[in-house]
Amino acid sequence: MTVYEKKITFKTGGEVEMVDLTGRITSSVEESGVREGIGLVFVPGATGAIVAIEYEEGLLEDFPRALERLVPRGIEYKHHLKWHDDNGHSHVRASILGPDLSFPISGGRPVLGTWQQIVFVELDTRPRERKIIVKIIGE
């Protein structure tokens, strides 16, 4: 059994920027040599998320609007009161979306739907340098 880990770093521009990681994840699977197994993508931190979504213009606009309706920026969050910052909604959004995504590997490639990509969502209110951990296990 092979266990492979890769760290991917990149910079984001701030709140609700979406970064398509699919190509980098696919390359990581190929580099691992795993033909059959499972992969995991994980973001350490409390204001980032990993989702599977169709990465296209319409959804790049719809997704932030949906997040604003579900978890609005402009309301009071106790996090703001405690830490005197402006990202309480970022933490709530990240908790709902989640920090990781697992996917099957078959034939040496991630198994994804035709219109499905693996995407990082920046939820913090400022630009960040992010590190993503990709863990691949299999044969």
Stockholm file with secondary structure:
# STOCKHOLM 1.0

chainA/1-139         MTVYEKKITFKTGGEVEMVDLTGRITSSVEESGVREGIGLVFVPGATGAIVAIEYEEGLLEDFPRALERLVPRGIEYKHHLKWHDDNGHSHVRASILGPDLSFPISGGRPVLGTWQQIVFVELDTRPRERKIIVKIIGE
#=GR chainA/1-139 SS CEEEEEEEEEEECSTTCEEECHHHHHHHHHHHTCSEEEEEEECCSSSEEEEEECCSHHHHHHHHHHHHHHSCTTSCCHHHHHHCCSCHHHHHHHHHHCSEEEEEEETTEECCCTTCEEEEEECSSSCEEEEEEEEEEEC
#=GC SS_cons         CEEEEEEEEEEECSTTCEEECHHHHHHHHHHHTCSEEEEEEECCSSSEEEEEECCSHHHHHHHHHHHHHHSCTTSCCHHHHHHCCSCHHHHHHHHHHCSEEEEEEETTEECCCTTCEEEEEECSSSCEEEEEEEEEEEC
//
